[in-house]
Amino acid sequence: MKLADVLILSLSLALIIIGIHQSMTVGIEYSYSIFMFAVALLFWFQYRRMKNPPPTDIPEKMKKKKRKH
């Protein structure tokens, strides 16, 4: 994961925690926008991951060699 992905995921997790705290103290109607912003960040994180998938190439020295029987 890149640094930007880590920051987006961390910020969305922090917003979810803040939203839970706000919903317990003042009510869900006041924390709704915080939750929606956290969900938007999660969608953005997923979009970035699908746009740039991790490399699946295995280096030659890590590939298993075929055995001849």
N, CA, C and O atoms as CSV, one atom per row, in Angstrom:
chain,resi,resn,atom,element,x,y,z
A,1,MET,N,N,0.836,-1.180,0.000
A,1,MET,CA,C,0.000,0.000,0.000
A,1,MET,C,C,0.877,1.239,0.000
A,1,MET,O,O,1.936,1.286,0.626
A,2,LYS,N,N,0.406,2.216,-0.710
A,2,LYS,CA,C,1.125,3.481,-0.748
A,2,LYS,C,C,0.746,4.320,0.470
A,2,LYS,O,O,-0.218,4.031,1.178
A,3,LEU,N,N,1.527,5.354,0.685
A,3,LEU,CA,C,1.295,6.233,1.831
A,3,LEU,C,C,-0.080,6.901,1.756
A,3,LEU,O,O,-0.761,7.034,2.773
A,4,ALA,N,N,-0.486,7.318,0.564
A,4,ALA,CA,C,-1.793,7.962,0.413
A,4,ALA,C,C,-2.923,6.994,0.785
A,4,ALA,O,O,-3.906,7.397,1.407
A,5,ASP,N,N,-2.784,5.725,0.406
A,5,ASP,CA,C,-3.803,4.736,0.751
A,5,ASP,C,C,-3.881,4.532,2.259
A,5,ASP,O,O,-4.971,4.425,2.821
A,6,VAL,N,N,-2.745,4.482,2.900
A,6,VAL,CA,C,-2.716,4.309,4.353
A,6,VAL,C,C,-3.371,5.504,5.047
A,6,VAL,O,O,-4.123,5.341,6.008
A,7,LEU,N,N,-3.075,6.706,4.547
A,7,LEU,CA,C,-3.667,7.904,5.141
A,7,LEU,C,C,-5.175,7.953,4.946
A,7,LEU,O,O,-5.902,8.324,5.867
A,8,ILE,N,N,-5.656,7.586,3.768
A,8,ILE,CA,C,-7.098,7.583,3.506
A,8,ILE,C,C,-7.793,6.572,4.408
A,8,ILE,O,O,-8.829,6.871,5.001
A,9,LEU,N,N,-7.224,5.378,4.511
A,9,LEU,CA,C,-7.832,4.343,5.354
A,9,LEU,C,C,-7.808,4.736,6.826
A,9,LEU,O,O,-8.781,4.508,7.543
A,10,SER,N,N,-6.715,5.320,7.278
A,10,SER,CA,C,-6.609,5.744,8.674
A,10,SER,C,C,-7.584,6.877,8.989
A,10,SER,O,O,-8.207,6.889,10.050
A,11,LEU,N,N,-7.711,7.812,8.078
A,11,LEU,CA,C,-8.642,8.922,8.286
A,11,LEU,C,C,-10.088,8.441,8.320
A,11,LEU,O,O,-10.886,8.927,9.121
A,12,SER,N,N,-10.425,7.493,7.455
A,12,SER,CA,C,-11.794,6.972,7.477
A,12,SER,C,C,-12.067,6.209,8.772
A,12,SER,O,O,-13.170,6.300,9.312
A,13,LEU,N,N,-11.097,5.466,9.275
A,13,LEU,CA,C,-11.274,4.773,10.541
A,13,LEU,C,C,-11.429,5.760,11.691
A,13,LEU,O,O,-12.263,5.567,12.576
A,14,ALA,N,N,-10.624,6.816,11.673
A,14,ALA,CA,C,-10.742,7.839,12.716
A,14,ALA,C,C,-12.108,8.525,12.663
A,14,ALA,O,O,-12.705,8.805,13.703
A,15,LEU,N,N,-12.598,8.793,11.457
A,15,LEU,CA,C,-13.917,9.418,11.337
A,15,LEU,C,C,-15.037,8.492,11.805
A,15,LEU,O,O,-16.028,8.957,12.368
A,16,ILE,N,N,-14.889,7.206,11.581
A,16,ILE,CA,C,-15.888,6.257,12.078
A,16,ILE,C,C,-15.903,6.263,13.602
A,16,ILE,O,O,-16.973,6.254,14.210
A,17,ILE,N,N,-14.731,6.279,14.220
A,17,ILE,CA,C,-14.657,6.320,15.681
A,17,ILE,C,C,-15.249,7.615,16.217
A,17,ILE,O,O,-15.986,7.602,17.202
A,18,ILE,N,N,-14.928,8.739,15.569
A,18,ILE,CA,C,-15.497,10.021,15.988
A,18,ILE,C,C,-17.006,10.022,15.797
A,18,ILE,O,O,-17.736,10.536,16.645
A,19,GLY,N,N,-17.482,9.453,14.697
A,19,GLY,CA,C,-18.921,9.380,14.448
A,19,GLY,C,C,-19.645,8.538,15.478
A,19,GLY,O,O,-20.752,8.884,15.892
A,20,ILE,N,N,-19.038,7.435,15.901
A,20,ILE,CA,C,-19.648,6.606,16.940
A,20,ILE,C,C,-19.721,7.382,18.252
A,20,ILE,O,O,-20.735,7.335,18.948
A,21,HIS,N,N,-18.661,8.086,18.583
A,21,HIS,CA,C,-18.663,8.880,19.813
A,21,HIS,C,C,-19.733,9.969,19.760
A,21,HIS,O,O,-20.467,10.178,20.726
A,22,GLN,N,N,-19.813,10.659,18.623
A,22,GLN,CA,C,-20.811,11.722,18.484
A,22,GLN,C,C,-22.233,11.173,18.525
A,22,GLN,O,O,-23.127,11.803,19.090
A,23,SER,N,N,-22.444,10.009,17.934
A,23,SER,CA,C,-23.798,9.447,17.943
A,23,SER,C,C,-24.200,8.987,19.340
A,23,SER,O,O,-25.385,9.001,19.673
A,24,MET,N,N,-23.240,8.582,20.156
A,24,MET,CA,C,-23.567,8.185,21.523
A,24,MET,C,C,-23.808,9.398,22.424
A,24,MET,O,O,-24.575,9.315,23.384
A,25,THR,N,N,-23.158,10.519,22.117
A,25,THR,CA,C,-23.297,11.680,23.001
A,25,THR,C,C,-24.418,12.618,22.566
A,25,THR,O,O,-25.223,13.031,23.400
A,26,VAL,N,N,-24.490,12.966,21.278
A,26,VAL,CA,C,-25.488,13.948,20.856
A,26,VAL,C,C,-26.548,13.395,19.927
A,26,VAL,O,O,-27.555,14.064,19.695
A,27,GLY,N,N,-26.364,12.206,19.389
A,27,GLY,CA,C,-27.377,11.597,18.539
A,27,GLY,C,C,-26.886,11.362,17.119
A,27,GLY,O,O,-25.934,11.984,16.648
A,28,ILE,N,N,-27.572,10.442,16.460
A,28,ILE,CA,C,-27.147,10.029,15.129
A,28,ILE,C,C,-27.370,11.124,14.085
A,28,ILE,O,O,-26.643,11.188,13.094
A,29,GLU,N,N,-28.359,11.977,14.297
A,29,GLU,CA,C,-28.629,13.009,13.289
A,29,GLU,C,C,-27.501,14.044,13.205
A,29,GLU,O,O,-27.338,14.692,12.171
A,30,TYR,N,N,-26.733,14.205,14.266
A,30,TYR,CA,C,-25.616,15.150,14.243
A,30,TYR,C,C,-24.327,14.508,13.739
A,30,TYR,O,O,-23.410,15.208,13.309
A,31,SER,N,N,-24.257,13.198,13.790
A,31,SER,CA,C,-23.045,12.524,13.339
A,31,SER,C,C,-23.201,11.903,11.954
A,31,SER,O,O,-22.283,11.244,11.466
A,32,TYR,N,N,-24.334,12.105,11.326
A,32,TYR,CA,C,-24.600,11.520,10.010
A,32,TYR,C,C,-23.574,11.988,8.975
A,32,TYR,O,O,-23.070,11.177,8.198
A,33,SER,N,N,-23.262,13.271,8.956
A,33,SER,CA,C,-22.315,13.788,7.965
A,33,SER,C,C,-20.909,13.223,8.175
A,33,SER,O,O,-20.170,13.024,7.211
A,34,ILE,N,N,-20.546,12.968,9.412
A,34,ILE,CA,C,-19.238,12.369,9.698
A,34,ILE,C,C,-19.181,10.955,9.139
A,34,ILE,O,O,-18.186,10.557,8.534
A,35,PHE,N,N,-20.267,10.189,9.348
A,35,PHE,CA,C,-20.320,8.826,8.808
A,35,PHE,C,C,-20.287,8.838,7.281
A,35,PHE,O,O,-19.607,8.011,6.674
A,36,MET,N,N,-21.001,9.753,6.660
A,36,MET,CA,C,-21.030,9.804,5.199
A,36,MET,C,C,-19.665,10.180,4.630
A,36,MET,O,O,-19.271,9.669,3.582
A,37,PHE,N,N,-18.952,11.055,5.301
A,37,PHE,CA,C,-17.610,11.398,4.853
A,37,PHE,C,C,-16.672,10.198,4.999
A,37,PHE,O,O,-15.817,9.974,4.142
A,38,ALA,N,N,-16.827,9.433,6.069
A,38,ALA,CA,C,-16.009,8.229,6.266
A,38,ALA,C,C,-16.314,7.189,5.189
A,38,ALA,O,O,-15.401,6.538,4.682
A,39,VAL,N,N,-17.568,7.031,4.844
A,39,VAL,CA,C,-17.942,6.074,3.792
A,39,VAL,C,C,-17.397,6.537,2.442
A,39,VAL,O,O,-16.932,5.719,1.649
A,40,ALA,N,N,-17.451,7.837,2.178
A,40,ALA,CA,C,-16.889,8.362,0.929
A,40,ALA,C,C,-15.386,8.092,0.852
A,40,ALA,O,O,-14.873,7.750,-0.213
A,41,LEU,N,N,-14.686,8.241,1.963
A,41,LEU,CA,C,-13.249,7.939,1.971
A,41,LEU,C,C,-12.994,6.448,1.743
A,41,LEU,O,O,-12.030,6.079,1.072
A,42,LEU,N,N,-13.842,5.602,2.292
A,42,LEU,CA,C,-13.692,4.162,2.063
A,42,LEU,C,C,-13.932,3.810,0.598
A,42,LEU,O,O,-13.236,2.961,0.042
A,43,PHE,N,N,-14.917,4.459,-0.032
A,43,PHE,CA,C,-15.142,4.242,-1.460
A,43,PHE,C,C,-13.951,4.720,-2.283
A,43,PHE,O,O,-13.559,4.071,-3.253
A,44,TRP,N,N,-13.384,5.843,-1.897
A,44,TRP,CA,C,-12.214,6.369,-2.598
A,44,TRP,C,C,-11.025,5.428,-2.450
A,44,TRP,O,O,-10.285,5.200,-3.406
A,45,PHE,N,N,-10.845,4.886,-1.253
A,45,PHE,CA,C,-9.774,3.927,-1.012
A,45,PHE,C,C,-9.960,2.691,-1.889
A,45,PHE,O,O,-9.000,2.203,-2.487
A,46,GLN,N,N,-11.185,2.185,-1.967
A,46,GLN,CA,C,-11.459,1.008,-2.794
A,46,GLN,C,C,-11.244,1.318,-4.278
A,46,GLN,O,O,-10.722,0.482,-5.015
A,47,TYR,N,N,-11.637,2.498,-4.710
A,47,TYR,CA,C,-11.422,2.899,-6.104
A,47,TYR,C,C,-9.936,2.942,-6.441
A,47,TYR,O,O,-9.520,2.482,-7.504
A,48,ARG,N,N,-9.142,3.496,-5.531
A,48,ARG,CA,C,-7.699,3.558,-5.765
A,48,ARG,C,C,-7.089,2.168,-5.821
A,48,ARG,O,O,-6.187,1.923,-6.622
A,49,ARG,N,N,-7.565,1.257,-4.987
A,49,ARG,CA,C,-7.031,-0.105,-4.997
A,49,ARG,C,C,-7.410,-0.843,-6.267
A,49,ARG,O,O,-6.606,-1.611,-6.796
A,50,MET,N,N,-8.631,-0.624,-6.771
A,50,MET,CA,C,-9.053,-1.316,-7.990
A,50,MET,C,C,-8.385,-0.711,-9.227
A,50,MET,O,O,-8.163,-1.412,-10.214
A,51,LYS,N,N,-8.068,0.572,-9.180
A,51,LYS,CA,C,-7.424,1.237,-10.302
A,51,LYS,C,C,-5.972,0.788,-10.438
A,51,LYS,O,O,-5.485,0.625,-11.556
A,52,ASN,N,N,-5.285,0.589,-9.341
A,52,ASN,CA,C,-3.880,0.170,-9.334
A,52,ASN,C,C,-3.731,-1.112,-8.524
A,52,ASN,O,O,-3.355,-1.068,-7.353
A,53,PRO,N,N,-4.028,-2.267,-9.151
A,53,PRO,CA,C,-3.907,-3.518,-8.381
A,53,PRO,C,C,-2.452,-3.829,-8.057
A,53,PRO,O,O,-1.550,-3.420,-8.788
A,54,PRO,N,N,-2.224,-4.543,-6.976
A,54,PRO,CA,C,-0.835,-4.895,-6.627
A,54,PRO,C,C,-0.254,-5.843,-7.671
A,54,PRO,O,O,-0.991,-6.626,-8.271
A,55,PRO,N,N,1.035,-5.784,-7.891
A,55,PRO,CA,C,1.650,-6.667,-8.893
A,55,PRO,C,C,1.547,-8.123,-8.466
A,55,PRO,O,O,1.726,-8.463,-7.297
A,56,THR,N,N,1.256,-8.970,-9.443
A,56,THR,CA,C,1.126,-10.398,-9.150
A,56,THR,C,C,2.274,-11.199,-9.731
A,56,THR,O,O,2.286,-12.427,-9.635
A,57,ASP,N,N,3.236,-10.520,-10.331
A,57,ASP,CA,C,4.386,-11.228,-10.894
A,57,ASP,C,C,5.260,-11.752,-9.766
A,57,ASP,O,O,5.611,-11.029,-8.834
A,58,ILE,N,N,5.596,-13.013,-9.876
A,58,ILE,CA,C,6.486,-13.630,-8.894
A,58,ILE,C,C,7.888,-13.644,-9.485
A,58,ILE,O,O,8.075,-14.087,-10.618
A,59,PRO,N,N,8.864,-13.170,-8.744
A,59,PRO,CA,C,10.236,-13.197,-9.269
A,59,PRO,C,C,10.672,-14.621,-9.589
A,59,PRO,O,O,10.203,-15.584,-8.982
A,60,GLU,N,N,11.571,-14.732,-10.544
A,60,GLU,CA,C,12.021,-16.044,-11.018
A,60,GLU,C,C,12.617,-16.898,-9.902
A,60,GLU,O,O,12.385,-18.106,-9.865
A,61,LYS,N,N,13.372,-16.298,-9.001
A,61,LYS,CA,C,14.019,-17.104,-7.970
A,61,LYS,C,C,13.034,-17.605,-6.917
A,61,LYS,O,O,13.369,-18.494,-6.135
A,62,MET,N,N,11.809,-17.039,-6.887
A,62,MET,CA,C,10.818,-17.502,-5.915
A,62,MET,C,C,9.862,-18.526,-6.507
A,62,MET,O,O,9.115,-19.165,-5.766
A,63,LYS,N,N,9.869,-18.697,-7.824
A,63,LYS,CA,C,8.991,-19.669,-8.458
A,63,LYS,C,C,9.460,-21.079,-8.120
A,63,LYS,O,O,10.655,-21.346,-7.996
A,64,LYS,N,N,8.496,-21.962,-7.975
A,64,LYS,CA,C,8.836,-23.358,-7.721
A,64,LYS,C,C,9.288,-24.004,-9.020
A,64,LYS,O,O,8.683,-23.814,-10.076
A,65,LYS,N,N,10.340,-24.753,-8.919
A,65,LYS,CA,C,10.842,-25.444,-10.098
A,65,LYS,C,C,10.059,-26.726,-10.286
A,65,LYS,O,O,9.694,-27.405,-9.326
A,66,LYS,N,N,9.810,-27.037,-11.548
A,66,LYS,CA,C,9.102,-28.277,-11.866
A,66,LYS,C,C,10.080,-29.442,-11.693
A,66,LYS,O,O,11.222,-29.404,-12.150
A,67,ARG,N,N,9.588,-30.464,-11.021
A,67,ARG,CA,C,10.419,-31.660,-10.848
A,67,ARG,C,C,10.123,-32.672,-11.931
A,67,ARG,O,O,8.977,-32.855,-12.341
A,68,LYS,N,N,11.152,-33.310,-12.375
A,68,LYS,CA,C,10.958,-34.379,-13.355
A,68,LYS,C,C,10.983,-35.688,-12.588
A,68,LYS,O,O,11.878,-35.945,-11.783
A,69,HIS,N,N,9.980,-36.507,-12.859
A,69,HIS,CA,C,9.899,-37.806,-12.185
A,69,HIS,C,C,10.300,-38.907,-13.106
A,69,HIS,O,O,10.295,-40.073,-12.714
